[in-house]
Amino acid sequence: MAWRDSDEILLQRLEDEAIVEALFASRVGVEPSVTPSRLHPRAGGLVAELRKLPAGAEAVTAAVGGDVVRLGRFIDDLELRAAPPELLHHLALFHRTAATALEHRSPESAANAWVHSLAAWLALAEERLYLVQLEQLVIGGDATQKRRADAGIPPERIPLELVADVAKRAESTAADLGAPGRAALLALARTDEAARIAGASPEATRRARAEAERRRNAAIEAALAVIAEGLDEANVRGELATSGRTLLLRAVPVWTWTSYDEAVEHFVVERVDKIGWELYRARSWDALRYLLDPFRPMFENLASRIERDPSRIAYAAACAQMFVFLAEVDRYLPRKLEMAERAVKICPTHRNGRLVLAAALCDQAMEAMRAMVVFALRSELERVEVLLERAESLYPQTSELPEARSMLVRVRKGRIAV
C-alpha cells in the first residue's frame, strides 16, 4: 500500500503529541505515560507551531532524539513579542496546564508556570488581531456587532481573566492555607516580570499589576479575617490578654503562606500592640515576653522594610513600639540596649523608645561605675559622661538620670583617677 500524505500528517501529529507529552513530563516531574490526561487533545499543536520556526524546528528535532531539555530552553528563551500568535496561544495554555499540575507539589514551580502563562497572554493582547478573530469564530460571524460587543471581552482584558483565575485559587484556599493558594500568591506578586517577558506596554503592565495587587490583597485579607474575628470576639469577652496570643499565632503560617507579605506584618503589629499594652499595664512581664517571642521575625522584617524605605514612615511608630516592648521585657542589659536603639532608629521621635533607651543608657553608666572599686580610668569616666549626656538629650525627665549623675559625682570624689 502506498504511503499517503494523510499518513505522513497523522505520523507527524502523533510524533508532536509524544514530544509535547515528554516536554510536559520534564516540566512537572512525572512520567510521560501519565501526562495525556492533563494535556488538551490538541496540545501537540504547540510542537507543530514550533516546527515553523527555524530554530524551533532544530529544537524539535533534538527532542525527537531525546533531548527535551533543549526544547524547553528554547521555549523559555523565546522572544514572545516576536512570536506568532498561534504559538503564543499554545504556550499560554501549556504553561497554565503545567501550573495546575505543579501547584500541590511545588508552589514555586507552579508560580513560575503561571508567570509564563500570563506573559503569553499579555503578548497576545498586545498583538490584538488574533484574539479579535478568535472571538469572532467563537461567537459566530453572523451575529450582530452589538451582540458580539456584549458577549466578547476586549483583547486587553484577556490577561486579566487569567489574573482573576489565579486569584480565585488563592481565595479558595485562604482558610486552609493550601499550596495552590501559595503558588497563586507568588505568581500574583510577579506580574511585572510577566510583562517584561511579554514585552508588554507600560499601560498593559500597569493594568496587570493593579488587578493582581487588588486580588492578592483580597486573598490575604480573607486569610487574616478569621484571626481578626476571633480576636474581636475575645476582646468583647474580656479575654484578649489571656487568649489573644493563641489566636494570633495563626498569623505565623499565614505569613509563610503569603511568602512573608508586609500586610501580615502590619496586621500582627497592630494586634500585638493592643494585647501588649494590656499586659504592660498589668505589669505581666512574663506574659508579655511570651506574647512577643513568636512574632520577632515579623518585627525584624518590618523594621528592615522601614529602614530601607523612608516612605514607610507611617508604620514606623507602631513597629518601634514592638522593640520598646522587647526592650522592656529583656533582663540582659546589652540586649535591652540593642532593642531600645532599634526602636529609636526606626522612629527617632518615638517617645517610649527615647524614654526606654535613656533609662537603659543610665543603667549602663551605673553598671560601669559599680565596677570602679578603687581606681577609675579617666577614659571610662569620660564614657560614662557621654552616656549620661546622651540619655539627657533623649529624655531629660528620665527618672534614673538624677541617681546616675549623683553616682558619677561620688565616683569622681571617692576613686583614684588613672
C-alpha positions as CSV (number, residue, x, y, z in Angstrom):
1,M,0.0,0.0,0.0
2,A,1.4,3.4,-1.0
3,W,2.4,5.9,1.7
4,R,-0.2,8.8,1.5
5,D,0.1,12.4,2.5
6,S,-2.6,11.8,5.1
7,D,-0.4,9.1,6.6
8,E,2.5,11.5,6.9
9,I,0.3,14.1,8.5
10,L,-1.0,11.5,11.0
11,L,2.5,10.3,11.8
12,Q,3.8,13.8,12.5
13,R,0.7,14.6,14.6
14,L,1.4,11.5,16.7
15,E,5.1,12.5,17.0
16,D,4.1,16.0,18.0
17,E,1.8,14.6,20.7
18,A,4.6,12.4,22.0
19,I,7.1,15.3,22.1
20,V,4.7,17.6,24.0
21,E,3.9,14.9,26.5
22,A,7.7,14.4,27.1
23,L,8.1,18.2,27.4
24,F,5.3,18.4,29.9
25,A,6.6,15.5,31.9
26,S,10.0,17.2,32.1
27,R,8.3,20.3,33.4
28,V,6.1,18.7,36.0
29,G,8.4,15.8,37.1
30,V,6.2,12.9,36.1
31,E,6.5,10.0,33.7
32,P,5.3,10.8,30.2
33,S,2.8,8.0,30.4
34,V,0.7,9.9,32.9
35,T,0.6,13.2,31.1
36,P,-2.1,12.8,28.4
37,S,-5.0,13.0,30.9
38,R,-3.8,16.5,31.9
39,L,-2.9,17.8,28.4
40,H,-5.5,19.0,25.9
41,P,-6.0,16.7,22.9
42,R,-4.7,19.5,20.7
43,A,-1.7,20.2,22.9
44,G,0.6,18.8,20.2
45,G,-0.2,21.9,18.2
46,L,2.5,23.6,20.3
47,V,5.1,21.4,18.7
48,A,3.6,22.0,15.2
49,E,3.9,25.7,15.7
50,L,7.5,25.4,17.0
51,R,8.4,23.5,13.8
52,K,7.5,26.5,11.8
53,L,10.4,28.5,13.3
54,P,13.9,27.7,12.0
55,A,15.5,27.4,15.4
56,G,12.3,25.8,16.7
57,A,12.5,23.1,14.2
58,E,16.0,22.3,15.3
59,A,14.9,22.1,18.9
60,V,12.0,19.8,18.0
61,T,14.4,17.6,16.1
62,A,16.6,17.4,19.2
63,A,13.6,16.4,21.2
64,V,12.8,13.6,18.8
65,G,16.3,12.4,19.5
66,G,15.6,12.5,23.3
67,D,16.9,16.0,24.2
68,V,13.7,17.5,25.5
69,V,15.6,19.9,27.8
70,R,16.9,21.8,24.7
71,L,13.3,22.3,23.5
72,G,12.4,23.5,27.0
73,R,15.2,26.1,27.0
74,F,14.1,27.2,23.5
75,I,10.6,27.9,24.8
76,D,11.9,29.7,27.9
77,D,14.2,32.0,25.8
78,L,11.7,32.7,23.1
79,E,11.1,36.4,22.4
80,L,7.3,36.5,22.9
81,R,6.7,39.8,21.3
82,A,8.0,38.5,18.0
83,A,6.4,35.1,18.3
84,P,3.4,34.1,16.1
85,P,0.1,34.5,17.9
86,E,-0.9,30.8,17.3
87,L,2.3,29.8,19.2
88,L,1.6,32.3,22.0
89,H,-1.9,30.8,22.5
90,H,-0.4,27.3,22.7
91,L,2.2,28.5,25.2
92,A,-0.3,30.2,27.4
93,L,-2.4,27.0,27.6
94,F,0.6,24.8,28.1
95,H,2.1,26.8,30.9
96,R,-1.3,27.0,32.6
97,T,-1.7,23.2,32.5
98,A,1.8,22.9,33.9
99,A,0.9,25.3,36.7
100,T,-2.2,23.3,37.8
101,A,-0.2,20.1,37.7
102,L,2.6,21.6,39.9
103,E,0.6,23.7,42.4
104,H,0.1,21.0,45.0
105,R,3.7,19.6,44.9
106,S,5.8,22.6,44.1
107,P,4.2,26.1,44.6
108,E,7.3,27.9,43.5
109,S,7.5,26.0,40.2
110,A,3.8,26.4,39.7
111,A,4.1,30.2,40.2
112,N,6.8,30.2,37.6
113,A,4.5,28.5,35.1
114,W,1.7,30.9,35.9
115,V,4.0,33.8,35.2
116,H,4.9,32.4,31.8
117,S,1.3,31.7,31.0
118,L,0.4,35.3,31.9
119,A,3.3,36.5,29.8
120,A,2.0,34.7,26.7
121,W,-1.5,36.2,27.2
122,L,0.0,39.6,27.6
123,A,1.9,39.2,24.4
124,L,-1.3,38.0,22.6
125,A,-3.2,41.0,23.9
126,E,-0.5,43.3,22.5
127,E,-0.9,41.7,19.1
128,R,-4.8,42.0,19.4
129,L,-5.8,40.8,15.9
130,Y,-5.6,37.1,16.7
131,L,-7.8,37.4,19.8
132,V,-10.3,39.5,17.9
133,Q,-10.6,36.9,15.1
134,L,-10.7,34.1,17.6
135,E,-13.6,35.8,19.4
136,Q,-15.5,36.2,16.1
137,L,-15.1,32.5,15.4
138,V,-16.4,31.6,18.9
139,I,-19.3,34.0,18.9
140,G,-20.2,33.5,15.3
141,G,-19.7,35.6,12.2
142,D,-23.5,36.0,11.6
143,A,-24.0,37.7,15.0
144,T,-24.7,41.4,15.0
145,Q,-22.0,43.8,16.0
146,K,-23.9,44.7,19.2
147,R,-24.3,41.1,20.3
148,R,-20.6,40.5,19.7
149,A,-19.7,43.6,21.7
150,D,-21.9,42.4,24.6
151,A,-20.6,38.9,24.6
152,G,-17.0,39.4,23.9
153,I,-14.0,40.6,26.1
154,P,-11.7,43.3,24.8
155,P,-8.2,41.8,24.0
156,E,-6.5,43.9,26.6
157,R,-8.8,42.4,29.3
158,I,-7.9,38.8,28.4
159,P,-4.8,38.6,30.5
160,L,-6.8,40.0,33.5
161,E,-9.1,37.0,33.2
162,L,-6.1,34.7,33.9
163,V,-5.1,37.0,36.8
164,A,-8.7,36.6,38.2
165,D,-8.5,32.8,37.7
166,V,-5.2,32.6,39.6
167,A,-6.5,34.8,42.4
168,K,-9.5,32.5,42.9
169,R,-7.1,29.7,43.7
170,A,-5.7,31.9,46.5
171,E,-9.1,33.0,47.8
172,S,-10.4,29.4,47.8
173,T,-7.5,28.2,49.9
174,A,-7.3,31.1,52.3
175,A,-9.0,29.2,55.1
176,D,-6.7,26.1,55.0
177,L,-3.6,27.9,53.5
178,G,-3.3,25.3,50.7
179,A,-0.4,25.0,48.4
180,P,-2.3,26.1,45.3
181,G,-3.0,29.4,47.1
182,R,0.6,29.9,47.9
183,A,1.5,29.3,44.3
184,A,-1.1,31.8,43.2
185,L,0.1,34.5,45.6
186,L,3.6,34.0,44.4
187,A,2.5,34.4,40.8
188,L,0.3,37.5,41.5
189,A,3.4,39.2,43.0
190,R,5.3,38.7,39.8
191,T,3.1,40.4,37.2
192,D,5.9,42.9,36.3
193,E,8.1,40.0,35.5
194,A,5.4,38.5,33.2
195,A,5.0,41.9,31.5
196,R,8.8,42.1,30.9
197,I,8.9,38.7,29.4
198,A,6.0,39.6,27.2
199,G,7.4,42.9,26.1
200,A,4.1,44.5,27.2
201,S,3.4,48.2,27.1
202,P,3.6,50.3,30.2
203,E,-0.2,50.6,30.2
204,A,-0.7,46.8,30.0
205,T,1.9,46.3,32.7
206,R,0.0,48.8,34.9
207,R,-3.3,47.1,34.4
208,A,-2.0,43.7,35.2
209,R,-0.1,44.9,38.3
210,A,-3.2,46.8,39.6
211,E,-5.5,43.9,39.1
212,A,-3.0,41.4,40.7
213,E,-2.4,43.6,43.7
214,R,-6.1,44.2,44.3
215,R,-6.9,40.5,44.1
216,R,-3.8,39.4,46.1
217,N,-4.6,41.8,48.9
218,A,-8.2,40.4,49.0
219,A,-6.9,36.9,49.3
220,I,-4.6,37.8,52.2
221,E,-7.3,39.7,53.9
222,A,-9.5,36.7,53.7
223,A,-6.9,34.6,55.4
224,L,-6.5,37.2,58.2
225,A,-10.2,37.8,58.6
226,V,-10.7,34.6,60.6
227,I,-8.0,35.6,63.0
228,A,-9.4,39.1,63.3
229,E,-12.8,37.8,64.1
230,G,-11.5,35.6,66.8
231,L,-9.5,38.4,68.4
232,D,-12.5,40.8,68.3
233,E,-14.7,38.2,70.0
234,A,-12.0,37.6,72.7
235,N,-11.9,41.3,73.2
236,V,-15.6,41.5,73.7
237,R,-15.4,38.7,76.3
238,G,-12.6,40.5,78.1
239,E,-10.2,37.6,77.3
240,L,-7.8,39.3,74.9
241,A,-4.9,39.2,77.4
242,T,-5.3,35.5,78.1
243,S,-6.3,34.1,74.7
244,G,-5.0,36.7,72.3
245,R,-1.6,35.1,71.7
246,T,-3.1,31.7,70.9
247,L,-5.4,33.2,68.3
248,L,-2.8,35.4,66.8
249,L,-0.3,32.6,66.4
250,R,-2.3,31.5,63.3
251,A,-0.8,34.6,61.6
252,V,2.6,32.9,61.5
253,P,1.6,30.2,59.0
254,V,-0.4,32.9,57.1
255,W,2.8,34.9,56.9
256,T,4.7,31.9,55.4
257,W,1.8,31.1,53.0
258,T,1.9,34.7,51.7
259,S,5.7,34.5,51.3
260,Y,6.2,37.0,54.1
261,D,3.9,39.7,52.9
262,E,4.1,43.1,54.6
263,A,0.3,43.2,55.1
264,V,0.5,40.3,57.6
265,E,3.3,42.1,59.4
266,H,1.1,45.2,59.8
267,F,-1.8,43.1,61.0
268,V,0.3,41.4,63.6
269,V,2.0,44.6,64.9
270,E,-1.4,46.2,65.2
271,R,-2.9,43.3,67.2
272,V,0.2,42.7,69.3
273,D,0.2,46.4,70.2
274,K,-3.3,46.1,71.6
275,I,-2.7,42.9,73.6
276,G,0.8,44.1,74.6
277,W,-0.5,47.3,76.3
278,E,-3.0,45.3,78.4
279,L,-0.2,43.1,79.6
280,Y,2.2,46.1,80.1
281,R,-0.4,47.9,82.2
282,A,-0.9,44.8,84.3
283,R,2.9,44.5,84.6
284,S,2.7,40.9,83.4
285,W,6.3,40.8,82.1
286,D,6.5,37.1,81.6
287,A,3.2,37.0,79.7
288,L,4.3,40.0,77.5
289,R,7.6,38.2,76.7
290,Y,5.7,35.1,75.9
291,L,3.4,37.1,73.6
292,L,6.2,38.7,71.7
293,D,8.6,35.8,71.1
294,P,6.8,34.1,68.1
295,F,6.5,37.3,66.2
296,R,10.1,38.6,66.5
297,P,10.9,37.7,62.8
298,M,7.9,39.7,61.6
299,F,9.1,42.7,63.7
300,E,12.6,42.4,62.3
301,N,11.3,42.1,58.7
302,L,9.0,45.2,59.0
303,A,11.8,47.2,60.7
304,S,14.1,46.4,57.8
305,R,11.5,47.5,55.3
306,I,11.1,50.8,57.1
307,E,14.8,51.4,57.4
308,R,15.3,50.7,53.7
309,D,12.3,52.8,52.6
310,P,11.7,56.1,54.4
311,S,8.3,56.5,52.7
312,R,7.0,53.8,55.0
313,I,7.2,56.3,57.9
314,A,3.5,55.9,58.6
315,Y,4.3,52.4,60.0
316,A,7.4,53.4,61.9
317,A,5.8,54.3,65.3
318,A,3.8,51.1,65.6
319,C,6.9,49.0,64.6
320,A,9.1,50.9,67.1
321,Q,6.7,50.1,69.9
322,M,7.3,46.4,69.3
323,F,11.0,46.9,70.0
324,V,10.2,49.0,73.1
325,F,8.2,46.1,74.4
326,L,11.1,43.7,73.6
327,A,13.5,46.1,75.5
328,E,11.1,46.3,78.5
329,V,10.9,42.5,79.0
330,D,14.6,41.8,78.5
331,R,16.6,41.4,81.7
332,Y,20.0,41.3,79.9
333,L,21.2,44.9,79.6
334,P,23.2,44.7,76.3
335,R,20.1,43.2,74.6
336,K,17.8,45.7,76.2
337,L,20.0,48.5,74.8
338,E,20.0,46.8,71.4
339,M,16.2,46.7,71.3
340,A,15.8,50.3,72.5
341,E,18.4,51.5,70.0
342,R,16.5,49.7,67.2
343,A,13.2,51.4,68.3
344,V,14.8,54.9,68.1
345,K,16.5,54.1,64.8
346,I,13.1,53.1,63.3
347,C,11.3,56.1,64.7
348,P,13.6,58.8,66.1
349,T,10.8,60.8,67.7
350,H,9.1,57.8,69.4
351,R,8.5,58.9,72.9
352,N,8.5,55.5,74.6
353,G,11.6,54.4,72.6
354,R,13.5,57.5,73.7
355,L,12.4,57.0,77.3
356,V,13.4,53.3,77.5
357,L,16.7,54.0,75.7
358,A,17.6,56.9,78.0
359,A,16.9,54.6,81.0
360,A,19.0,51.8,79.6
361,L,21.9,54.2,79.0
362,C,21.7,55.3,82.6
363,D,21.7,51.7,83.7
364,Q,24.7,51.1,81.5
365,A,26.5,54.0,83.0
366,M,25.8,53.0,86.6
367,E,26.9,49.4,85.8
368,A,30.2,50.7,84.6
369,M,30.6,52.9,87.7
370,R,29.9,50.0,90.1
371,A,32.9,48.2,88.6
372,M,35.2,51.1,89.7
373,V,36.0,49.9,93.2
374,V,39.3,51.7,93.9
375,F,40.5,53.1,90.6
376,A,38.6,54.9,87.9
377,L,40.0,55.1,84.4
378,R,39.7,58.6,83.0
379,S,38.6,57.2,79.7
380,E,35.8,55.2,81.5
381,L,34.7,58.3,83.4
382,E,34.5,60.2,80.1
383,R,32.5,57.3,78.5
384,V,30.0,57.4,81.4
385,E,29.7,61.2,81.0
386,V,28.9,60.7,77.3
387,L,26.3,58.0,78.1
388,L,24.5,60.3,80.6
389,E,24.6,63.3,78.2
390,R,23.0,61.2,75.5
391,A,20.4,59.9,78.0
392,E,19.6,63.5,78.9
393,S,19.3,64.6,75.3
394,L,16.9,61.7,74.5
395,Y,14.7,62.2,77.5
396,P,15.6,64.8,80.1
397,Q,12.9,63.6,82.6
398,T,14.4,60.1,82.8
399,S,13.9,59.1,86.4
400,E,17.2,57.2,86.5
401,L,19.2,60.2,85.4
402,P,19.5,62.1,88.8
403,E,20.7,58.9,90.5
404,A,23.3,58.3,87.8
405,R,24.5,61.9,88.0
406,S,24.9,61.7,91.8
407,M,26.7,58.4,91.4
408,L,29.2,59.9,89.0
409,V,29.9,62.8,91.4
410,R,30.6,60.3,94.2
411,V,32.9,58.2,91.9
412,R,34.9,61.2,90.9
413,K,35.4,62.1,94.6
414,G,36.0,58.7,96.0
415,R,38.0,56.9,93.3
416,I,41.6,57.3,92.2
417,A,41.5,58.5,88.6
418,V,44.2,57.0,86.5
